Amino acid sequence: MSGTLLTNFWAALLGFTLYFLSSFPFTSPVKTLVASFTWAFIFFLLAFVVRFVIHYVMEPKTPEALEEVEGEQLLKELIQPNAEDATSEQVAQVVKTMLDENHQEAQ
């Protein structure tokens, strides 16, 4: 999910403030506070939905992007210091494949 829980609290504070400032002069203080906290809770939950949508939109969905991520993960696995069975030829082949893919995309 994109963002942090702090984003949700900022959204809740915004919802509370907007409702409180718009309704305080017109209703009783207790009713205003209860409704303000209700709107703060609604804004808090809506922030989760907005954060999920932002994460969903920004997540790579194309097969090329997924292949690139898989290639990077394979490279990380091969370069790890405790990966004793990875030879320099294997690492070189993975790097060469990734460079060829990037070169083809650029053209």
Residue pairs with C-beta under 8 A, 6 or more apart in sequence:
1 48
1 51
1 52
1 55
2 51
2 52
2 54
2 55
2 58
3 47
3 51
3 54
7 47
7 51
8 44
8 47
8 48
8 51
9 44
10 47
11 43
11 44
11 46
11 47
11 50
12 40
12 41
12 43
12 44
12 47
13 40
14 43
15 36
15 39
15 40
15 42
15 43
15 44
16 36
16 37
16 39
16 40
16 43
18 39
19 32
19 35
19 36
19 39
19 40
20 32
20 33
20 36
23 32
23 35
23 36
24 32
27 35
60 66
60 69
64 105
67 101
68 98
68 101
71 94
71 97
71 98
71 101
72 98
74 94
75 91
75 94
75 95
75 98
77 83
77 86
78 86
78 90
78 91
78 94
79 86
79 91
80 86
